[in-house]
């Protein structure tokens, strides 16, 4: 498990287009969320200990903010040839086991992860819908204690989501997220 940190992204940049299959059999694109006030895109996977540690918090954010007009989508871009746990069938099982209340989609080509400049899992991007375009308002950590929820003092992502829900542009510090590096095609699995 190699620790990676998300890269800095230009706030105000627009979300790259995508069209990806979900574990629920539907196809998802930005157009699917056109009526949302905001959209949280999270690059995640099934096996990463960082994602496993925060998946309940992520699910709670999706539940808490759906009524405030902010949607959530999880994208797995990991190469299943690197780690079989990340294949599409296992994504379906993980979504069910974790009780995910948001779409979980597969970026098999990894083109979407590259377009977003995603680096690790989890890697969250929070967008505000501005006249039909999703503008990046926050890219950073979920909170200040990935491993132990009881030690969280600042819920950074939740605060940024509240800003969007209340029509404010977040001026919060963008502290990078951290997690396992995305498993790119061609990488050799570590023994």
N, C-alpha and C positions, 0 to 999 in steps of 0.2 A: 504494500500500500504506500505509494509515493504521494506525499503531501504536495498539493498544488494550491496556488491562490489565484482567484479570478483577476483578470487584467482590468485596467481602467478603461471605461467606455465613455465616449463623449455624450454627456447628458444633452438631451434635446434631439439626438439622432433618432431616425425612424426605424421601426422594427422591420427586419427583413421578411419578405414574403415566404410562406411555406404552405405545403399541402401534404399532410402526413396521416397515415392510418392509425386509428386509435384501437385500443384493446377491446372496445365496445363494438367494433365493426364499422364505425363511422369514419369519414374522412374529415380532418380538421384543417382550417386555414385561418388567416387573420379575419377574413370575411365572416367566419362563424361567430366572431366576437364583436361585430360592428356596432352593436347597440350597448356595449359595455362602456362604463365610464373609465375603466382601467383594466389592464391585463397584466397578470404576473406570469411570466414564462420562466419555468425552472428546469434546467438541465439536471437530470437525476438518473439513477439506475437502480437495479434490484439488489446488488450485492455490496455496495459501498457502505462501510460502517458509519460514515458521516451522514449519509442519506437515511440509513436505518435509524440512527439516533434522532433525526429531526422529522421523520415522516408524519408523526402524529401532530407535531406543531404546524407543519405545512397543511395538513388536512384541516386543522382547526382554523387556520387563516382563511382557507377556502370557504369553510362554513360561515365564519364570522363576517366575511366581506361580500358574499354573494348578494345579500340583501342591500348592500351599499353600492352595488353596481360594478364591483370588481371581480373579474373572472380569473381563474387559474388554469394553467395547462402545464403538465409535466412532459418533458421530452427526453427519451433515452436515445443517445447517439453512440453508445458503446458498441464495439464490434463483438458480436456474440461468438466469433471464432477465438477471441481472446479469453472470454469468460462465458461459458455456456449459460450461466445463471442469468445473463442479460438477453437471452433470445426472446423472440416475440411471445412464444407460448408461456415462458416464465414471467414475462411482463404481465400477462393476463392473470396468472396465479397470484403475483405480487399485488396487483391492483385489488383483487378480491380479498386476499389475506389482510391487507392494510386497510380495507374499506375506503379506498380513495373515492372522494366525492367530486373529483375533477377529472377531465380527460387526461389519459396517459397515452402518449403516441410514440411511434418508433421512427427514428431518423436513420434508416438503414444505410443510405448513401453517405451519411455524415455531412452532407452539403449544408444542411441547416445549421448544425453546430459551427461549421466553418464561417458561414455568413454572419452568425451572431458573435463570432470570436469567443465561443464558449471554451472554457479551460478545464473546469473541474466539476465534480458532482458533490454537493449541490452548487449550482451556479444560477442565482436568481436575477432576473431582469424585470423591473417594474415599469410599465408604460401607462401613460395617460392618453386617452382618446381625445385628440384635438381635431375637431372637424373631420372625423373619419380617418385620421392618421394616428398611429400609435407612436408617441414620442417618449423616449427613455427619460425617466425621472429618478430612478434609483437602480444602482447595481452594486450590491454589497452583501454583507453577511445577513443572516436571518436574525441572529441575536448574538449575545456575547458569551455564550457557553454551549457550544454545539453538543458536547457529550452529556451534560447533566442539566436537564431542564430546571431542576430545583435551584441551581446556582445563577440563573439568568437574572441580570440586573437591568439590561437594556434590550428591549425587543425592537431592534433597529428596523427590520422590514415592516413590522406591524405599524410603527410610527409613520413610516413613509407611505404605507397604504392608507392610513388615516388622513394624511395630508391630501392625497388624491380624492378620497371620499368627500372631503370638505372643500374641494376646489382650490387647494393651495399647492404651489410648487414647493416640493421639499428642498430645503437648504441644508439638510443633514449631511454630516461627513459620510463619505462613501468608503467604509472600511471593507476591504476585500473579503469575499467569502473564501472558505477553504474546504478542501476535500480531496478525494482521489482524482487523479488526472483522468480525463476522458481516454478511453481505450481506442486509439485510432487504428484503422486497418493497416496491417503490415507490422504492427508491434509484435514482438515476441513475448508470449506469456512468461512471466517470471515463475520459477519453480519454488 
